[in-house]
Amino acid sequence: MDALDLARWQFGITTVYHFLFVPLTIGLSVIVASLQTAWFRTGRTEYLRATKFFGKLFLINFAMGVVTGIVQEFQFGMNWSTYSTFVGDVFGAPLAMEALIAFFLESTFIGLWIFGWDRLRKGVHLACIWAAAIGSNLSAYFILAANAWMRNPVGYEVDPVTGRARLTDIGAVLMNPQAWSTYFHVIAASFVIAGLFVAAVSAWKLMKERWPSDGAPTPHASEHELFRKSMRAGFVVTAIAGMLVVASGDHQAKLATQYEPMKLAAAEALWQTEESAGFSLFAVGDIQGSRNHINVQIPGVLSFLATGSPWGEVQGIENVQASYEQLYGPGDYTPNIAVLYWSFRLMMGLGLAGVAVSVAGLWLTRRGRLPGFTRDGAPAPAGRAHRWMYRAVVAALPAALAGNIFGWILTEMGRQPWTVHGELLTAASVSPGVSLGQVAFSLAAFTALYGVLAVVEAGLLFRYVKAGPGAAMPYPDETTPEPERRAPAFSY
């Protein structure tokens, strides 16, 4: 093992950890803004209480995402200075836009939203959370445009004197087909995560209400109805976003056929070019021998995903390797096939499992039904036969998060051995002056720090979820007359 190997591990670990918070921030910002909009339009206190409850969880996640994201910027200069030198003139534009437009928009208006309760007019305060949500989603586009450039470099030329990539067309970089297609896929997946988060929190609270532990406080009467509705809303968001994930994923496969044929072939363990290629469900093979001993397939599906026709031609690993050797010279241009193959299946399997749970949840909770409860919201006298639904909803959240992570592993590992496809190899991108010991020390330090942050994040989320909406906005005394029980505009 050398400094290059550890630098790759460090960047992979910190990126995966950071990305745990990104999709939830993107999706939950819009959900919280939608809840506040519902309160603004209807004046119903339950929407205000839900806004403050899920808004507090959103802020915890947002803060952790900001802290972990800062590390990414430093790594470019510390461990990947050769890479940074090559791409700096191109990356400077979209990343500057992300910082000056999107992140400043997001962070500024989140601050106004946090401290603006009871200080800003209702409409202005609502506009603040929408501005923050727009900033979060806009920030993702600029970052993904920079990332997409590494997979499909456009709008640049290499300076023959300095050897650096020089930006020639910012429009081409921002409108890169890999950028906008990846953006829609990532945003849709983010709403799957956010929808499942809302559903999982609601399901956990309802499960604790139906089967309370010893000494558990009795929930307020309106809390049951709030979480019943929020769980349904989470299911709806997840189901709709799941359909968009499938549609955008189909387009991603067709772009991979055009721009990243090696990634697609490796993700399917397809060794030779085939027509009417089947989609592999399970394979066991010999990577060194370039063959599969076992390969259970659905005929024609891979060709359909790649070309739109079940009889289309899909390039194999060995054929792409031969063409790359002609283009770029001798070398091994195959990524880690086992990692790509299983990342592809885990991404789809875990992600679609979360969507399936949401669809099942919508059916089980139709027309006011709620497993384990009577129609009036009281715990049903039957046993614990329906607890499985709530447990499945809670388990679907980490499963979908893992599916998201495997999707990014597929994207980044599929580009190897390049950091910038066709221009800069990963082996040539690492900082020349960084030693193995230095990278090992920083890797150990970041791992320990992120471990502590994980405990803090989990502890804060559990604390506020357990406290419930009443901690964010106390329930009024039931003996108080109805006109006096209505919540002030922005009362905490």
Phi, psi and omega in degrees: 000138179234185183299325179299314181299313181291324178296322177293318178298317182296314181294322179296315181295312182292326179290315179298318180297314179299322185287350172296329184266334186298307183297325179292322177297315182298310184283320184290331178299318180289322179295315178297317178298323179292321177297317180292325176297319178298320177293319180300321184278327187255333184074009182281129186298329182297327177289322177295317180296319177295322178300314182289324180293304181288335175295323178294319177294322177299317182294322177299314180293320180298315180299318180292324178295320178296315182299313183285335180287331180300325182300325183302319182297319182292328183294329178301321181276329184280306187258343187230049184292325178295317175298314181298322178297319182290316188263355189305318182292332179275313183292335184303321185291302181295325180288327174293320176298319179299318182285313187280331182257298190286308185291320177296320176299313182296306186291321181297312184283336171294320177298316178296324180292319181296311187265002184267356176300132180068004181241330180253156174295153185305314182294320179294318180295320176297319179298330180296315182289327176292322177297320178295319179295318177297319178299319179299315182287327177290322177302319180299323183295314182297320179293317180291331176295319177295317179295320181295329178299327179293330180271332179217078184294125180220164175065038183210169168213153180267123179293120183293340181274308183272339183075014181259150174287134182239129182292130177240340183209096180294329178298319179295322179294314183287332181258016175308126181303329176293331182287305185288329177291316177296322180299312180297323179293315181292318180296316178299316178296326178295322178287333171298314180296312182296318178297318178292328177297312178298316180295320182292317178299316180295317180296320180296318179294319179292322179296319178293329177290319183284321180234073185291149173278167182300132177081003181290139180292149178284127182291154176293150185303319183282345180293322178301312182294323179299312183285333174297315180289319181292326177294317176299318179298319177298320177298317182297313180301314182295317182295315179294314179297326179298320177296322179290326176298316180297314181296314180291327177295324176298318178293324177299320179297321180290325175292322178298323177300322183278316188254334184225062183297330179292320179297315181295316181296318180292322180294341179250001184051044180264108189276322182241149178300134182225150166260148184053049182288139180272154176275125184279123175272324181203133181218145171230125185214182178246104183294320179294324180272357178055051177203158178254130175280320179230135178207101179272120189233157167255112188301138172078349187288320179297317178299321179294317178296322186278325188235348184088358179231135179292350178252009182291161181268134177238129182288143179265167183301311184294325179290319177293320178302316180295319179291324178291324177296324177290324181282315192245356180098176182299148179153168178260112184253018179266134175283185178286104189294318181298318180296315181293318182301310184280331175297319179300315182286322177291323176302309182290315184296311182290319180296314181289334176296319177297320178293320180297321177298320180293318178297316177297321179296321177298321179291317183289338182251017181293151175053040175082359179292151175208107184307132179090358181230153173279174183295335180270006176093358179279149176302132180291149183287347181293175183285216187254030185296334185261005181296334183303325183296316181294320178295321179296321179294316179296318181290335182294332182295304178297330178296315179292323175300317178296321176300320176299315181296316179296330175297319179288325175298318177299316182296312186282318178289333179292340179278342183297147013269021183259146161269321171238114189304125177080355184238316187220121178282151178299321181297336180263004187261343186287154179295129184290335184265005182266130182266167178299319180296321180294316179293321179297320180294314181293325178296316179295319181295315180294321180297316178295316180297316181292329175297318177296315179297326178296318178296317180297312180301309182297320180296317180294315180298314181296320181299313185281330174293317179297321180294327175083180182298334181296334178285326178284326180209101186303143176286144178288158177294129183297338181276351180286139178304146185307314181299328182276345181276349180291138186287140171299166187307306184231042183285133167269000000 
